[in-house]
C-alpha cells in the first residue's frame, strides 16, 4: 500500500491516536515512519481537518536534535497521515 510518497512495509506500533508503520520513501529510498489516524475520524469535519493540518505544519517547522522531522501530511484512502523520520528503537 502507498500513502503519500511512501510504500508501507510493516506495522511497528499502535496507540490511542492511531497506528505507526515503517515505510520507505519511494524516490529517495529512505526509511520513514507513517502515522495513520483511525478511519472512524470524519475526514469531512472541517474543524478536525483544520486542526490536524495546522498541528502538522507546526510540527514540521520544529527543529531539535531530540525531535523527529515531519516530512509530509495529508488525507488519503480514508485516513489522515503524517510521514516523519524513522528512528529505530527497542
Backbone as CSV, one residue per row, in Angstrom:
resi,resn,N_x,N_y,N_z,CA_x,CA_y,CA_z,C_x,C_y,C_z
1,UNK,0.851,-1.186,0.000,0.000,0.000,0.000,0.893,1.244,0.000
2,UNK,0.438,2.276,-0.662,1.186,3.528,-0.767,0.393,4.642,-0.101
3,UNK,1.056,5.400,0.756,0.481,6.588,1.390,1.435,7.737,1.107
4,UNK,0.926,8.792,0.519,1.790,9.911,0.159,2.870,9.429,-0.789
5,UNK,4.118,9.715,-0.455,5.259,9.308,-1.278,5.943,8.052,-0.734
6,UNK,5.251,7.327,0.170,5.880,6.176,0.828,5.100,4.891,0.608
7,UNK,5.849,3.811,0.509,5.258,2.477,0.449,5.320,1.891,1.856
8,UNK,4.180,1.411,2.357,4.131,0.811,3.693,4.783,-0.567,3.654
9,UNK,5.687,-0.820,4.629,6.372,-2.108,4.712,5.811,-2.993,5.818
10,UNK,5.635,-2.421,7.039,5.085,-3.228,8.133,4.622,-2.322,9.265
11,UNK,3.697,-2.855,10.073,3.202,-2.147,11.255,4.242,-2.272,12.362
12,UNK,4.549,-1.136,13.017,5.555,-1.178,14.087,5.013,-0.700,15.433
13,UNK,3.783,-0.195,15.471,3.232,0.252,16.742,1.785,0.681,16.618
14,UNK,1.134,0.780,17.787,-0.266,1.196,17.818,-0.541,1.875,19.145
15,UNK,-1.361,2.907,19.105,-1.715,3.626,20.316,-3.107,4.202,20.203
16,UNK,-3.467,5.033,21.157,-4.795,5.618,21.188,-5.087,6.558,20.036
17,UNK,-4.034,7.117,19.429,-4.229,8.069,18.331,-3.932,7.464,16.963
18,UNK,-3.846,6.155,16.874,-3.639,5.533,15.569,-2.520,4.515,15.568
19,UNK,-2.116,4.130,14.363,-1.080,3.117,14.170,0.120,3.736,13.470
20,UNK,1.300,3.150,13.734,2.530,3.619,13.102,3.113,2.468,12.287
21,UNK,3.530,2.801,11.076,4.077,1.822,10.145,5.474,2.241,9.715
22,UNK,6.298,1.245,9.433,7.572,1.502,8.786,7.286,1.586,7.300
23,UNK,7.758,2.651,6.690,7.578,2.819,5.256,8.892,3.178,4.603
24,UNK,8.869,3.261,3.294,10.060,3.645,2.540,9.653,4.677,1.511
25,UNK,10.344,5.826,1.557,10.091,6.880,0.578,10.489,6.324,-0.786
26,UNK,9.575,6.381,-1.737,9.787,5.677,-2.997,10.902,6.281,-3.849
27,UNK,11.003,7.583,-3.946,12.039,8.152,-4.816,13.374,8.338,-4.095
28,UNK,13.353,8.571,-2.789,14.593,8.777,-2.039,15.165,7.488,-1.458
29,UNK,14.348,6.414,-1.421,14.749,5.130,-0.845,15.250,5.303,0.590
30,UNK,14.458,6.048,1.381,14.792,6.320,2.784,13.682,5.758,3.667
31,UNK,14.045,5.199,4.842,13.003,4.725,5.752,12.238,5.903,6.343
32,UNK,10.947,5.718,6.541,10.086,6.737,7.131,9.092,6.058,8.073
33,UNK,8.696,6.774,9.114,7.600,6.337,9.982,6.331,6.996,9.454
34,UNK,5.270,6.209,9.337,3.991,6.705,8.824,2.948,6.505,9.908
35,UNK,2.411,7.591,10.417,1.361,7.517,11.430,0.017,7.686,10.734
36,UNK,-0.854,6.685,10.892,-2.199,6.731,10.331,-3.192,6.878,11.468
37,UNK,-4.014,7.902,11.402,-5.058,8.077,12.398,-6.214,7.149,12.063
38,UNK,-7.032,6.779,13.042,-8.110,5.811,12.813,-9.080,6.260,11.727
39,UNK,-9.603,5.276,10.984,-10.541,5.564,9.895,-11.842,6.182,10.385
40,UNK,-12.219,5.934,11.639,-13.507,6.437,12.125,-13.516,7.954,12.272
41,UNK,-12.350,8.596,12.206,-12.307,10.058,12.291,-12.894,10.623,11.007
42,UNK,-13.809,11.544,11.137,-14.534,12.083,9.988,-13.653,13.045,9.196
43,UNK,-13.239,12.630,8.003,-12.397,13.470,7.155,-13.117,14.726,6.686
44,UNK,-14.441,14.733,6.778,-15.205,15.883,6.295,-15.467,16.920,7.383
45,UNK,-15.081,16.628,8.621,-15.279,17.584,9.715,-14.252,18.699,9.559
46,UNK,-14.677,19.897,9.166,-13.715,20.964,8.885,-12.897,21.379,10.105
47,UNK,-13.479,21.327,11.299,-12.722,21.706,12.496,-11.581,20.730,12.743
48,UNK,-11.866,19.433,12.651,-10.820,18.438,12.884,-9.742,18.554,11.812
49,UNK,-10.172,18.658,10.574,-9.240,18.745,9.459,-8.316,19.953,9.597
50,UNK,-8.870,21.107,9.903,-8.069,22.322,10.058,-7.066,22.178,11.201
51,UNK,-7.520,21.623,12.321,-6.634,21.454,13.476,-5.509,20.460,13.170
52,UNK,-5.857,19.350,12.531,-4.857,18.338,12.184,-3.757,18.937,11.309
53,UNK,-4.150,19.624,10.241,-3.154,20.178,9.321,-2.366,21.325,9.955
54,UNK,-3.008,22.125,10.793,-2.297,23.203,11.485,-1.222,22.618,12.400
55,UNK,-1.581,21.597,13.185,-0.620,20.981,14.097,0.512,20.291,13.334
56,UNK,0.199,19.658,12.211,1.245,19.004,11.411,2.206,20.038,10.829
57,UNK,1.689,21.174,10.368,2.556,22.234,9.826,3.469,22.801,10.916
58,UNK,2.920,22.985,12.111,3.731,23.483,13.228,4.825,22.470,13.563
59,UNK,4.466,21.192,13.655,5.453,20.149,13.971,6.542,20.084,12.899
60,UNK,6.180,20.311,11.639,7.158,20.256,10.548,8.185,21.379,10.649
61,UNK,7.832,22.478,11.287,8.753,23.614,11.425,9.721,23.462,12.600
62,UNK,9.417,22.560,13.524,10.263,22.392,14.709,11.575,21.718,14.338
63,UNK,12.663,22.246,14.862,13.990,21.675,14.630,14.682,21.509,15.977
64,UNK,14.976,20.270,16.314,15.670,19.972,17.572,16.259,18.571,17.443
65,UNK,17.453,18.326,17.992,18.063,17.001,17.860,17.247,15.875,18.491
66,UNK,16.348,16.193,19.416,15.548,15.159,20.081,14.155,15.002,19.487
67,UNK,13.874,15.664,18.371,12.577,15.557,17.708,12.753,14.985,16.310
68,UNK,11.824,14.120,15.910,11.855,13.638,14.527,11.303,14.728,13.613
69,UNK,11.777,14.732,12.386,11.334,15.721,11.402,10.075,15.215,10.702
70,UNK,9.053,16.043,10.631,7.844,15.736,9.868,8.109,16.130,8.419
71,UNK,7.840,15.199,7.488,8.117,15.442,6.070,6.861,15.674,5.241
72,UNK,5.746,15.114,5.670,4.540,15.199,4.848,3.331,14.886,5.715
73,UNK,2.190,15.452,5.358,0.928,15.087,5.997,-0.158,15.183,4.935
74,UNK,-1.264,14.505,5.195,-2.349,14.561,4.224,-3.513,13.696,4.648
75,UNK,-4.477,13.591,3.753,-5.648,12.731,3.935,-5.786,11.916,2.658
76,UNK,-5.797,10.595,2.825,-5.786,9.710,1.668,-6.335,8.350,2.071
77,UNK,-7.024,7.696,1.167,-7.526,6.343,1.424,-8.381,6.274,2.689
78,UNK,-9.037,7.369,3.046,-9.872,7.383,4.236,-9.122,7.605,5.537
79,UNK,-7.840,7.942,5.479,-7.016,8.168,6.663,-6.391,9.558,6.625
80,UNK,-6.167,10.113,7.815,-5.224,11.218,7.952,-3.873,10.568,8.207
81,UNK,-2.809,11.138,7.662,-1.489,10.554,7.879,-0.436,11.630,8.085
82,UNK,0.626,11.234,8.786,1.822,12.059,8.963,3.017,11.168,8.646
83,UNK,3.902,11.659,7.790,5.120,10.927,7.444,6.294,11.669,8.071
84,UNK,7.099,10.935,8.826,8.205,11.554,9.559,9.437,10.658,9.514
85,UNK,10.546,11.177,10.051,11.763,10.374,10.142,11.468,9.088,10.901
86,UNK,12.120,8.010,10.484,12.046,6.757,11.220,13.271,6.667,12.120
87,UNK,13.044,6.424,13.395,14.124,6.243,14.359,13.992,4.835,14.917
88,UNK,15.000,4.014,14.678,14.965,2.641,15.160,15.093,2.626,16.673
89,UNK,14.292,1.801,17.310,14.323,1.726,18.764,13.994,0.331,19.246
90,UNK,13.907,0.180,20.566,13.641,-1.153,21.130,12.261,-1.669,20.787
